[in-house]
């Protein structure tokens, strides 16, 4: 193909010296092109400045694409709506790991492999005993996941493709088991072993809600809802926790340590911790008569209050996952025969009022994935402290896939942002006697 004689670029000119540097433009498959600023320092002796990286492309990725203006999300080119309706979580995991939907044979092999990696080393049971019973399940999950590298030394060599594959499958397979163990430990109930005759989501539910005193019968409604929730939370471009996993992985840290770092980042209430915060906020609001008071609070710049479950760094339209989640919420509550869930009524009223409020319209604040998920999870019997744990179970697939993509990128280097220094200029040390 003839080389483009006039490739797109931007010329940056210093308006005092007239010096200019040409910065090439890189095009992707869809969405905004990027300005390649790797020559910026050599050409200008200046760094770029973008606190929070809101305008910075940190990598090339083919896994997920979000259109924040249109409110679209796709994995490997497939829209989240289609995947949530027609796929299942392990098929989405295969798609994220391999870039294509599996054939029937590939799907059977992958499901079998994940199912047969769900058990954890028996010694991990003892590891849990070191936590207080009232420890937050996210604290336990973060600690235990980091400890996996002490149990699975044979899959920590990141330069060995086979070990990368084994570690990826171990993490995807064992995260539900660890999450269920954290839940059981907080209840003071015995751990349940995974069952190979159940699907991924069915297995997770039985490990969470099964008890030794009776057979656990999986409710297909709950299993389907759980699988859908996992799909909706699987991956989401370079969000805070995924970027944490990539940065940790860029130093060559083992995959278990990288995923533990992702869990830690996800826990924040501005990120994955929002689903727990939404339920706490709805409980605090308590009654629809108090909604106007809470809708007004964000206007007050001195009030740090934010409406949890609303707003997003990328979506300036409806989060497509929230739409699927809202419908699933109604389906699950109806099928469970829960007629009047006051928190759902309150959430629907809050959404309705917020979407008509001029501040929320001006700031383009819409419900995000966390707004409805907590209501479904509460209806399924999970305590609020487990909501972010479930988010971590799902996002492990995205974290592992993004980590794999980074490690396999031949241009991959250690991540090392720069800064604008605003501290004191160089000065001499003063002995304490003279201070
Ligand atoms: C997730 O990145 C991802 O992809 C994350 C995620 C994923 O799948 O990985 O989608 C998962 O983290 C969803 C978000 C869950 N968090 C919450 O629901 C917490 C509440 N939301 C906010 O904290 C906030 O919206 C953030 C953190 C999500 C985004 O913060 P930004 O980037 O600062 O939001 P912004 O720049 O778009 O804000 C614009 C304005 C600001 O006011 P000004 O400074 O312009 O005066 O809107 C205000 C914000 O203060 N604002 C809100 C608000 N969110 C933003 N005001 C009230 N309530 C809110 N929820």
Boltz pocket constraint, residues with backbone or C-beta under 6 A from the ligand:
constraints:
  - pocket:
      binder: B
      contacts: [[A, 232], [A, 233], [A, 235], [A, 236], [A, 238], [A, 239], [A, 240], [A, 269], [A, 270], [A, 271], [A, 272], [A, 274], [A, 298], [A, 305], [A, 306], [A, 307], [A, 308], [A, 309], [A, 310], [A, 311], [A, 312], [A, 313], [A, 314], [A, 363], [A, 365], [A, 368], [A, 369], [A, 370]]
      max_distance: 6.0
